[in-house]
Amino acid sequence: MSRTSALVLRLAGPLQSWGASSRFTRRTTESAPTKSGVVGLLAAAAGLERGDDTGLAPLAALRFGVRIDQPGTRLRDFHTAHHGVTGDSMPLSERFYLADAVFVAAVEGDHTLLTGLHDALHTPAYPPYLGRRSCPPSEPVVLGLHEDTRLEDVLASVPWQASAWYRRRHRTPQTLTVLRETAADDDARTADVLRDQPVSFDAAHRRHALRTVVTAPVPTPVPAGGGSPRNTHDPFAALDVLEDESA
C-alpha cells in the first residue's frame, strides 16, 4: 500500500498572479493560488513539457489546498506589446496582480511521487514562478515534505509565514483562511466549484476541469516566541527601516 504524504510550499514574492480565467485583453487574478498554477510550478520543476498530458496526470491528481497567511494588495497594470515580425502594436491589455502576498500551499498524494517533486524543486529544470513568468518567488518555495499525514493537518500546523514587516504592522490574526479540495468526509453541499483542475497545458489546447473546494478557518499557528518562523530574506525590510528612521 502506498504512503500518503504532503509537500508544503511557501509562495511569496513582490508580485503574484493566479488567473483562473482570461478574457481577451483582461487578465484577472484570484485571491489565492490556483491548483493549475501550483501544479504548473511543480511540472516545470520536474521538467515536464507543455504537451506531456500523460506526465501531467499524476500531478493533477494530487489533492491541493492553500492557506492565506498574508492577503496582499490587488494591483492593476496596463500592458503594451508589439508584434515581433511586423512591428504592429498589439491591443492594450489590463492585468491584475497580488502585491506582497504570502501563501502556504500543499499537495497530498503518493509519498514516492512527492519525494521526486521535493527534490526537483531544489534543482528545478525550469525556473518556478508565481502564476506568471514575470512573478518570480522571493526565496526557495519548499517548506518541507511531511510523511504519513493529510492536507488538513499540515495546513493547520505549519507556522504562520507572514513577512517580518507585516507582523510588525499587524496584530496576529486569530484564524487564517484555508481553501482545500474536498475529502471523502466533507459535505459537498458546502463546497464551491472552481474551473482550475488542469487537464492539459498544451499551448494550443489548454484545458481545465471543475473541482470542488471547501473554505474553512484554522487557528493561526504562531511559532514559539511569536517571531518569524525562519530566518528568511525580506526584500522590503530595508524600506521598512528607512520609513522608521524618517518618522
C-alpha positions as CSV (number, residue, x, y, z in Angstrom):
1,M,0.0,0.0,0.0
2,S,1.4,3.4,-1.0
3,R,2.0,6.0,1.7
4,T,0.2,9.3,1.7
5,S,2.3,12.4,2.4
6,A,2.1,16.2,1.9
7,L,4.5,18.5,0.2
8,V,4.3,22.1,1.6
9,L,5.3,25.2,-0.2
10,R,5.7,28.9,0.8
11,L,4.6,31.1,-2.1
12,A,5.9,34.7,-1.6
13,G,7.1,37.4,-3.8
14,P,6.7,41.1,-4.7
15,L,4.0,40.1,-7.3
16,Q,1.9,37.1,-7.9
17,S,-0.9,36.5,-10.4
18,W,-3.2,33.4,-10.3
19,G,-5.6,33.6,-13.1
20,A,-8.4,31.0,-13.3
21,S,-9.8,32.7,-16.4
22,S,-8.7,35.2,-19.0
23,R,-10.9,37.1,-21.4
24,F,-9.4,38.8,-24.4
25,T,-7.3,41.8,-23.1
26,R,-8.4,41.4,-19.4
27,R,-6.3,39.0,-17.3
28,T,-7.5,38.8,-13.7
29,T,-6.1,37.1,-10.6
30,E,-7.7,35.0,-7.9
31,S,-7.2,36.0,-4.3
32,A,-5.2,32.8,-3.7
33,P,-3.0,30.4,-5.7
34,T,-4.9,28.2,-8.1
35,K,-4.4,24.4,-8.4
36,S,-3.5,24.8,-12.1
37,G,-0.9,27.4,-11.2
38,V,0.8,25.4,-8.5
39,V,0.7,22.1,-10.5
40,G,2.3,24.1,-13.3
41,L,5.1,25.2,-11.0
42,L,5.7,21.6,-10.0
43,A,5.6,20.4,-13.6
44,A,8.1,23.0,-14.6
45,A,10.4,22.0,-11.8
46,A,10.1,18.3,-12.8
47,G,10.9,19.2,-16.4
48,L,7.6,18.3,-18.0
49,E,6.9,19.7,-21.4
50,R,3.6,21.6,-22.0
51,G,2.2,18.9,-24.3
52,D,3.0,16.0,-21.9
53,D,-0.5,15.2,-20.7
54,T,0.5,11.7,-19.6
55,G,3.2,13.1,-17.3
56,L,0.8,15.8,-16.1
57,A,-1.9,13.4,-15.0
58,P,-0.4,12.1,-11.7
59,L,0.5,15.7,-10.7
60,A,-3.1,16.9,-11.4
61,A,-4.4,14.0,-9.4
62,L,-2.7,15.3,-6.2
63,R,-5.1,16.8,-3.6
64,F,-4.5,20.5,-3.3
65,G,-5.0,23.2,-0.6
66,V,-3.8,26.7,0.2
67,R,-3.7,28.9,3.3
68,I,-3.8,32.7,3.1
69,D,-1.1,33.9,5.5
70,Q,-0.7,37.4,4.1
71,P,-3.5,38.5,1.8
72,G,-1.5,41.1,-0.2
73,T,-3.0,44.0,-2.2
74,R,-4.6,43.8,-5.6
75,L,-2.9,45.8,-8.3
76,R,-3.9,46.7,-11.9
77,D,-1.4,47.2,-14.7
78,F,-1.7,48.0,-18.3
79,H,0.5,46.1,-20.8
80,T,1.5,47.0,-24.3
81,A,3.4,44.9,-26.8
82,H,4.5,44.9,-30.4
83,H,4.4,42.0,-32.9
84,G,7.9,40.7,-33.2
85,V,7.7,40.3,-37.0
86,T,5.5,43.1,-38.3
87,G,6.2,45.6,-35.5
88,D,2.5,46.3,-35.3
89,S,1.1,47.3,-31.9
90,M,-0.9,44.7,-30.0
91,P,-4.1,45.6,-28.2
92,L,-3.7,47.2,-24.8
93,S,-4.3,44.6,-22.1
94,E,-5.3,45.0,-18.5
95,R,-3.6,42.7,-16.0
96,F,-4.1,42.2,-12.3
97,Y,-1.6,41.1,-9.6
98,L,-1.4,40.5,-5.9
99,A,1.4,42.5,-4.3
100,D,3.3,41.4,-1.1
101,A,1.2,38.3,-0.5
102,V,2.3,35.1,1.2
103,F,0.6,31.7,1.0
104,V,1.2,28.2,2.3
105,A,0.2,25.7,-0.4
106,A,0.3,21.9,0.0
107,V,-0.3,18.9,-2.2
108,E,-1.3,15.5,-0.8
109,G,-0.6,12.2,-2.5
110,D,1.8,9.3,-3.0
111,H,5.0,9.6,-1.0
112,T,7.3,8.5,-3.7
113,L,5.9,11.0,-6.2
114,L,6.1,13.8,-3.7
115,T,9.7,12.9,-2.9
116,G,10.6,13.3,-6.5
117,L,8.8,16.7,-6.7
118,H,10.5,17.8,-3.5
119,D,13.9,17.0,-5.0
120,A,13.0,18.7,-8.3
121,L,12.1,21.9,-6.6
122,H,15.6,22.1,-5.1
123,T,17.2,21.7,-8.6
124,P,14.3,22.8,-11.0
125,A,14.5,22.0,-14.7
126,Y,12.7,25.3,-15.4
127,P,12.6,28.3,-13.0
128,P,9.5,28.5,-10.8
129,Y,7.2,31.5,-10.9
130,L,4.1,32.6,-9.1
131,G,1.4,32.3,-11.7
132,R,3.2,34.3,-14.5
133,R,6.8,34.3,-15.7
134,S,7.1,37.9,-14.6
135,C,6.4,36.9,-11.0
136,P,9.4,35.0,-9.5
137,P,9.4,33.9,-5.9
138,S,11.5,35.9,-3.4
139,E,13.0,32.8,-1.9
140,P,13.1,29.0,-2.3
141,V,9.5,27.7,-2.2
142,V,9.9,24.4,-0.4
143,L,8.8,24.3,3.3
144,G,9.1,20.6,3.7
145,L,7.8,17.1,2.9
146,H,5.6,15.7,5.7
147,E,5.3,11.9,5.7
148,D,2.2,10.0,6.5
149,T,-0.1,13.0,7.0
150,R,-3.0,14.7,5.4
151,L,-3.5,18.1,3.8
152,E,-5.7,19.4,6.6
153,D,-3.1,18.6,9.2
154,V,-0.2,20.5,7.6
155,L,-2.3,23.5,6.7
156,A,-3.4,23.7,10.3
157,S,0.0,23.2,11.9
158,V,2.7,24.8,9.7
159,P,3.7,28.1,11.5
160,W,2.3,31.3,10.2
161,Q,4.5,32.5,7.3
162,A,3.7,36.2,7.1
163,S,6.7,38.5,6.4
164,A,8.5,40.2,9.3
165,W,7.4,43.7,8.2
166,Y,3.8,42.5,8.1
167,R,4.0,41.1,11.6
168,R,5.3,44.4,12.9
169,R,2.4,46.3,11.4
170,H,-0.5,43.9,12.0
171,R,-1.9,42.2,15.0
172,T,-1.7,38.4,14.9
173,P,-5.0,37.1,13.4
174,Q,-6.9,34.6,15.4
175,T,-7.6,32.5,12.4
176,L,-6.3,32.0,8.8
177,T,-8.4,31.1,5.8
178,V,-7.8,27.7,4.2
179,L,-9.1,26.7,0.7
180,R,-8.8,22.9,0.1
181,E,-10.1,20.2,-2.1
182,T,-12.9,18.2,-0.6
183,A,-12.2,14.9,1.2
184,A,-14.5,11.9,1.4
185,D,-15.9,13.0,4.7
186,D,-16.7,16.6,3.6
187,D,-20.3,17.8,2.9
188,A,-20.2,18.6,-0.8
189,R,-23.2,20.9,-0.3
190,T,-21.0,23.4,1.4
191,A,-18.3,23.4,-1.3
192,D,-17.6,25.8,-4.1
193,V,-16.7,24.8,-7.6
194,L,-13.7,26.2,-9.5
195,R,-12.5,25.5,-13.0
196,D,-8.8,25.2,-12.3
197,Q,-8.3,21.4,-12.4
198,P,-5.5,21.1,-15.0
199,V,-6.2,18.6,-17.8
200,S,-3.7,19.8,-20.4
201,F,-1.1,22.6,-20.6
202,D,-0.7,22.3,-24.3
203,A,-0.4,25.9,-25.6
204,A,-2.8,25.3,-28.4
205,H,-5.4,23.3,-26.5
206,R,-5.1,24.3,-22.8
207,R,-7.9,22.6,-20.8
208,H,-9.2,22.8,-17.2
209,A,-11.9,20.8,-15.5
210,L,-14.0,21.6,-12.4
211,R,-13.1,20.7,-8.9
212,T,-14.8,21.2,-5.5
213,V,-13.3,23.4,-2.8
214,V,-14.1,23.9,0.9
215,T,-13.3,27.2,2.6
216,A,-12.6,27.0,6.4
217,P,-10.8,28.9,9.1
218,V,-7.9,27.4,11.1
219,P,-6.4,28.8,14.3
220,T,-3.2,30.8,13.5
221,P,-0.3,28.5,14.3
222,V,2.2,31.1,15.7
223,P,5.8,30.0,16.1
224,A,7.3,29.6,19.6
225,G,8.1,33.1,20.9
226,G,5.9,34.7,18.3
227,G,8.7,35.6,16.0
228,S,9.5,34.9,12.4
229,P,9.1,31.2,11.5
230,R,12.6,31.0,10.0
231,N,15.5,33.2,9.0
232,T,14.3,34.4,5.6
233,H,15.3,37.2,3.3
234,D,12.8,40.0,3.4
235,P,13.3,42.3,0.3
236,F,11.2,45.0,1.9
237,A,13.0,45.1,5.3
238,A,15.3,47.9,4.2
239,L,12.4,50.1,3.1
240,D,10.7,49.5,6.5
241,V,13.8,50.6,8.3
242,L,14.1,53.8,6.2
243,E,10.4,54.6,7.0
244,D,11.0,54.2,10.7
245,E,14.1,56.5,10.6
246,S,12.2,59.2,8.8
247,A,9.2,59.1,11.2
